[in-house]
Amino acid sequence: MTDSGKPLQPETLKPAYPGDKAAEAAGSAHAGPVTEQALREALAFMESIVETVREPLVVLDADLRVVAANPSFYRTFQVTPQETEGRFLYDLGNRQWDIPQLRELLEKIIPERSVFEDFEVEHDFPHIGVKTMLLNARLLPGRGGRPDMILLAIEDITERKQAQEALKRAYAELEEKVRERTRELAQANAQLQKEIAEHRRTQELLSLKAQELARSNAELEQFAYLVSHDLQEPLHVAAGFLQLLARRYKDDQDPKAREFIDHALNSITRMEQMIRDLLDYSRVTSRGKDFVPVALDPLVDRVLQDLSLTIRARKAVISRDPLPTVLADPAQIARVFQNLIGNALKFCGDRPPRIHIGARPADGMWEIFVKDEGIGIDPKHFDRIFLMFERLHSRQEYPGTGIGLAICKKIVERHGGRIRVESRPGCGATFFFTLPAAPQVSAASGEAGENPSAGPSPTQAGSSS
């Protein structure tokens, strides 16, 4: 049946596919006589198949008039059988099928017994807008007096084409992005290679400078040691002569001459102390010992014992937390504690010193601190106090040469650490210095592991705090 309700006539329609059961039932020129009833049944069978096909189908006669169409054709193009059947294909709609190449292909089908496939038509169709249709045509051979006809199948491939175009655009954009990214990577790689080369040159220069600096430092330390050693002899001689002069002519001296001799002897004594301090400073590197695990608690006990007379005289109160085991030169670290605790005892002001010593983990190392409640330091002098022979007070107020903190700084830096201070005038001072943690050694095996006597590692201390 067509959409107009008219049955497809035996003389006007034939199945489109060779070997179709309906065609076999309808008979052929070589199959013998076929009854009209059998032909009608075959045509009805064929009609039911055509009407269920989802793609639009159109049957054309030799003049390219529409003989019939299936329901999908009418639904797709939103037309009626009355607007379609009996009209030339080229007159349908807004003449969307009036394409010379299509006409030529269709007109060859019957006389040349040909077919065509995948003929693409893009058009702004009435009612449905711009669509892309794919056309395929086959010959419907006439039999039993029925003329040859053409079966035209139409497939809407708009979405497929759009997807293909979108995919093509996406692929082109992707290729462009890949090219752009490749260019960027090439530029970045070139820049990186340039930076690597510059970095290598810089490292080489730094290495040379470091070697020169190490050599220069070694020479300076040797020079300082020799000079300071050689300077002591004339000072001893000068001091001896002054003392001899004072003893021999003590009865003939007037008070002014005695005062001059005392000033000269005091200056020589200070000079000798400065030379000894300079020697100590140069020996931090040249006479330093290998680093070994050092338990700080017994080391601090020995330092406090050495300072016990001053501690009792000042009525100092000293407290401390449990201290860790570090990897260090024991004698040098004892010197650091002696200098820092000695300064806290010295710069206490008018009240008895109160000092606290502790430690805390800091980036895989131990940060040791010595805190006092003394006179404090102005922040603007924080850098200055670590320089050699720098003093913030007169010798009459506080004795000393001003090299103690410089030696502390050199010792700590030799151990790969750093020293700093936090303070305000009148609010005391806290000196911090970092030291490498000692490796944890197993008491049973002697291999790396836990050492109960070594105290907590920086990681353990950090996680338990």
C-alpha positions, 0 to 999 in steps of 0.5 A: 500500500502507498500512503494514499491508500492505493495498493501497489499494482503488479504492473507498476512495482517490482522488488529492488533486490535480485534473489528477493523471494517476492521476485521469485514468487512473481516469476521471471521470463524463464520460470514458466507461467505465474498466476495472477493471484501468486503475482499479487501475493508476491507484490503484497509481500514486497510492499510490506517489506518496502513500507518497513524500511527506515530510509526513504524509498521512491519508485520512478518510471522511465520518465522519472515520475514518482510512481510510489514512495514509502512512509519514511519518505513522506515523514522525512520530507514532510510531504503527502502522496498527493504532492508527490505521486505522478510528479516529475522527481525534479519538480518536487519541493523547491526543485531540490532534485533538479541536479544535472548530474543526478538527472544524467545518472538516473536517465542511464539506469534503464537503458544501460541497466546501470546503478549508482551509489553514494550520490550526495546532495546538500540542500535547503529542503522545504519544511526540514531545512538544510540537510545532506542526503545520500542517494542510491539507485537500482533498476527494477526490471519489468516482467510480465508486461510491467515496464522497467522502473527505478528504485531510489533510496535516500539516506539522511546523513546530515548528522554523520556529515556534521560529525565527520566535519566536526571530527575533521575540524577537531583533527585539524585543530589537534594537528595545529595544537600538536604543531604549536606544542611541538614548536613550544617544546622545541623552543623550551628545549632550546632554552633549557639547553641554553640554561643548562650550558649556562648553569654548567659554565656557572658551576665551573666558575663557582667551582674554580672560585671555591677552589681559589677561596679555599686556597686563599682561606688556607693561606690566610689561616696559615698567615694568621697563625704565623703572624700571630705566633711571631708577634707574641715574641716581641710582645713578651720582650716588651712586657719583660723590659717594662716589668724590669723597668718598673721594678728597678726604678720603682723608688725613683718613679713619680706616679705619672711614670708608674701610670704610663708603665701600667697602661703599656703593660695592660695594652700588651696584655690585651694584644697578647689576648687578641693574638691568642684569640686570633690563633684560636680563630685560625685553628677552627679549620686548620686544627679541627678534629673529625666529627664523631657522635657527641652526647651533648648532656655530658658535654654541657655538664663539663662546660658548666663544671668549668664555669662553676666558680662564675656560676656560684659568684653570680648566683646563676640559675641554669636549667636545661632540657634533655639534649640530643646526640650530634655529629660534631667535633667535641672540643669545638662544640664545648667552646661554643657552649662555653662562649654562649653560656659565658656571655649569658653570665656576663651580660646579665645586668644587675640581677642574677642570671637565669639561663635555659638550654634546650634543643628542637628538631629543624630540617633533619638537624638539631637546633640548640638554643641558649636563652638568658634574661640579660640586657638583650641586644638591639636587632640592628646589631645582630650581624655585627656581633658575629664579626671579629673584635666587634664590641657593643660595650666598653672594656670598663663595662664588660671585659673581653676582646669581642671575638667569642661569637665570631669563633662560635659562628666559624665553628657552627659553619664548619659543622654545616650549620648556622647561628642566629640570635633573637633579642630585644634590649632589656628582654634577654637574648636567645642564641640558636645554632644548628648541628647535624644529627648523629646517625642512629646506631643499633646497640645489638648489631652496630648497624644503622638503627635505634640507639636508646642512649643517643636520644631521639632523632630529629624526626622522632622528636618532631613527631612526638612534640 
